[in-house]
């Protein structure tokens, strides 16, 4: 058989065990940029502070050539044009960045102080708005095709000792695209995502945002200042975060027609709430419908969940596998070797245990295809 044909077959295998070259998305989660790219970007920043705009841009572009995933350099290019008063070019670069990586760079563009002046230049800023509209729809379409999971983007802040501890875990939701083996970031919540559930129709995600962990000596502790937020994937539009009041010992989240949470407080009293618009409304007697997946969150993090099985065009299973370094996601496929998703730090199908904690429900066996 023609070797070139075999290469084509391998490249089109689904699920892809390695990222397909030039496909949209990230090749890995929390990829460490190349050392040379970081050096060049650092040199660009020094020139930027001296207002040597053209020279700074040369360094930033060289950094991107050394490692295209170092998108902070792309934002720096846009900012350098803006500081120079070249607003049309700044808008073009900002729009390009948004189209490359809508999450998290749409938010980064919006919050960059050196790009704020673009709002006062209607023609230039129209380019940014157009990129934002188009990219949200395109990004949402990719995300909906993927396997959703929570992954850490950096080493978490250790939850040592007792007292009131801030949950700085560096966790966001990502989507892995089986056909290309590439990743799309779904949330940009400053690393505060704890757990999530997907709606029954597959269009929305409800997720719990971290607050604090109140931990007495030798106890798991309770969660405080939690919030619930909903993302509409087709439009990538976000609802307002809704506060979950009181101290929470255990929270179960599921999402049928609307997100629902069953909350157990520190006294052991439970109540069920449904998110209606921007308000949590008491839903006494409500129970999780059969077939709707849920996630359970407590003072040690989330419980492991059952494997996710996909059939149809792509036949595979994704399951959590724990080792001394924590949880990772492994993919099994008929006729092929299992492989791990390329996440530098821990990853879980609906959430993660807190750092240093071991949360067990039952032993998760590797599924058989």
N, C-alpha and C positions, 0 to 999 in steps of 0.2 A: 504493500500500500504506500502511496505517496506520503513521505514524511511531512510535507507541508500540510496535507489534509489532516494528518494526525494532530498537528499543532492547532489547526482550526477547531477540531473536535475538542481538544483539551481546553482551549480558550472559552468554548461555548458551554462547557460542562456546568450543570446546575445541580446543587449549589457550587459556587466557585470557591475553591480552597485558598486561592490567593487573589488579590485585587486585580481586576482587568485593567490593563494600561489605558490611560486616556479616558476612562469612563468617569462620569461625574461623581463627586463625593470624595471622601478622605480615604487614604489607603489603610489607615489604622486609627485607633482612638488614643489620644494623648501621645502622639508621636513626638519624640524628641528631635528638634531641628538639628540640622547638620552644624557642626562646630564652626565651619567656615562661614556659613550663612549668618550665624549669630555674631561672629566677629565683624563681618561687613555691616550688618545692621547697627551694631554698636558704634562703629566708626561714622555711620550716617547720622546717628543721633548727636554725636559730638559736633559735626558740621552744621546740623540743624540748629543747635543752640547758638552757634556763631552766625546764623542767618546766611549761611553759604548754601543757598537753596539748590542750585544746579549740581554742585558737588555732592551734596547730601543725597540727591535723587540718584546719582550714579552709583553710590554705595548701596542704596536700597534696591535698585534694580539688579545689581550684582548679587545681593543677598538672595533675591528671588530666583535668580538663575542658578545659584548654588543649591537652593532648596525651595521649591515652589510652594511647600506647605507653610512657610514662614510668612503668613498673611499679614502680620503686624507691619512688615515692611511695605506692603501695598497700601495700608492705611497711612503710613508715614509719607508716602509719595503724594497722596491726595492732600494731606495736611500741608505739605511743603508748598504746593501750588496755591492753596488758599492763603497761606501766610504771605505769599509773594503777590497776592492780589490777582492771580490768574484763575478766576472763579470757574470759568467754563471748563478748563482743564482739570481743576479740582473735582468738579462734579462728574466729569467723565471717568476719572480714576475711582471715585467713590462708588459710582454706579457699577463699574466693572467688578469691584470687590464684592458688592452685594450680590451680583449675579453668580460670582464664583462660590460664595459660601454665605448664603442668606442668614443662617444661624451659625455663629453668633454675630457676624459682622454687620448685619443690618442695625443691630442695637449699638455696636461700637461706633458706627458712622454717625448715628443719631446723637450719641452722647459725647463725641469728640469735640472738645472746646474749640480747637482750631478750625473746625468745619462749621461752627454755629453761624458764622456770617453768611453762609450760603442761603440761609432762610431769607435773607434780605435781597437776594438776586433771583428773581422769579424764573427767568429763562434757564439759568444754570440749575437751580434746584428742581426744576421740572424733570430734568434727566434723572435725578436721584429718586424722585417720587415714582417715575415710570418704572425704574429698575426694581423698586420696592414692590410695586403691584405685581409685575410679571414674575419676579423671583419667588414671591410668596406662594403663588399658585404652582409654579414648577417644583419648588422645594416640597410643598405639601403632597404633590403627586408622587414624588419619590419616597417620601416618608411613609405614605400609606402602603406602599409595596413591600416595605421592609419588616424585619423582625425587630420589635422594640425591646429595649432593655435599659437598665441603669448601669452606668459605669463611672468610675472615678477618673477625673482628669488630672489629678495631682495627688501627692501623698496627703492623707487626711490628718487633721489635728487630732492627736491622741486624746482619748477620754479617760485620763488618769485621775485616780482619787475619787473624792466625793464632793458634794456641794452643787452649785448651779453651774453647769458646763455648757458653753456655746457649741452648737453642732456645726462645725466648719468641716464638712466631709468631702467637699469637692466633687459632688455627684450631679450628673445631668442625665437626661434621657437621650439615647441614640437609636438610630435605625440601621440595621445591617441589611443590605440588598443582596439576596441570594444569587441573583443572576450575574452580578458583577463583583461580588465580594468586597464592596466598598461601603463606607459608613457616612451617615448624615446626622449631624447634631440636631436634636429636636427642641431642646429647651436651652435657655440662657438665663438661669436663675441664680447666678453667683454661687453655683455648687450646692444649693440648698434643697435639692430634690431628694426626698426620702423613699417614696413609694408611689406607684401609679397603677391605674386600671384603665382598660380600653372599653369604650362603649360597645354595646351589643352589635351596633351597625358598623363598627370599625372606623367611624369618622372622627371621634373625639377621644381625648385623653383627659382623665382627671388625675391630678397628682397632689401629693401632700408635701408642703414646704416646711423645712426645719425651723425650729425656734431654739429651745433650750432643753437640756436634760437635767432634771433635778434628781440627784442620786444620793440617797443616804448610805451610810457605811454598810458594805456587804449586801447591797440590794441592787436590783436591776434599775430601779428608779422610774420616774414618770416623765412624760413629755409635756412641755409647756410652750405656749405661743405658737402652736401649729396653725397653718393656713391651708386652705384647699383652693385649687385653681384649675380651670378647664381650658384646654387648647383645642380649637377646631382645626383639624389637619388640612382639609382641602384649601382653606384660606390662610392657614397659619395665624389666625387671629386669636387673641388671648382674652379671657374673661378676667375680671378683677379678682385678686386674692381675697378669700373669705375666711375670717378668723374662726378657728375652732376653740371655743372658750374652755377654760378650766384646765386642770391637770389630767393627762390621759395616761392610763396604765396600759390600755390595749385599744387599738383601733383597727377595725376591719373595713376595707374599702371595696366596693363593687360598683359597676356602672352598667345598668340595663338601659332604660330610657333616659334616666337622669342619675347623676352620681349619688350614692348613698353611703353613709358611714355608720357603723355601730361602734359607739364609744363606751368604754368602761373606765370610770374614774378611779381615783386613788382609794375610794371607799368600797369599790367593788360593785357600784351601781352602774347598770348599762342603759343606754338610750340610743335609738336609731334616728338619724337625721337625713333628710333629702335636700339636695341643693336645688333650689327653685330660683332661677335668675341669679340675684346677688345675695340671696338669703338662705341660711340653713333652716329648714322647717322640720319640726318634730314629725316623725313618721312611726308612731307606735304600732307594733305588730308587724312591721314590714320585715321581710326576710329575703335573702338572696335567691333569685330564681334559679332553677336547675339549668346547668350548662353555662352560667355566667361565672367567669373566673374572678377570684377576689385575691386581695393581698392583706396580710396581717402584720401590723406594726406595733412594736412595744419598746420597752426601755433598753432592749439589747439590739434593736434594729428589726429587720423584717424576717419572717420565717421563709425558708426555702419553699419554692412552688414546684408543681409537677411539670414534667417536660412539655415543651411546646412542639407539636407535631404538625408538619405541613405536607399536604399531598397535592396532586394535580401536576402542573408542569414541572415543579421541583418536588422531589420526594426527600424529606430529611426530617430529623428531629434535633432540637436544641435543648440541652439540659445543663443544669448547674453541676459543676464538679469542684469539690473543695479539696485543698491541700494545705500544706503548712503556710503558704503565702495568702490563703483566703480563697474566695470563690472566683471561678472563671466559667466561661461558657464554652461548651464543646458541641460540635455538630457531628452527627452520625448520618451516613447516607448509604443506600444500598450499593453493594459492590465496590465501595471505596473506603479508604482509611478515615477514621474520625480525625477531626482537626479542631483546634481552638481558635476562637475569634481573637483577633490581634488587639487586645486591650492591655495597655502597659500595667494598669493597676486592676483592682477587683471589678467584677461585673456580675450582675444578677438579673434574672428575667423580670422581676417586678420591684426589686430593691436589694439592699445589702444589710448584712449584720454590721453593727457599729465596730470600729477598729478594736481589735483585741478580744472580741466576743465570739463565742461559738453558739449559734442558734440552730437547734435541731428539732425537727418534728418527727420525721421517719427517714430512714435511709432511702436515698433516691437512687434506684438502680438504673443502669444504662438501658435505654429502651431498645427493643429489637425491631428492626425494620421488616 
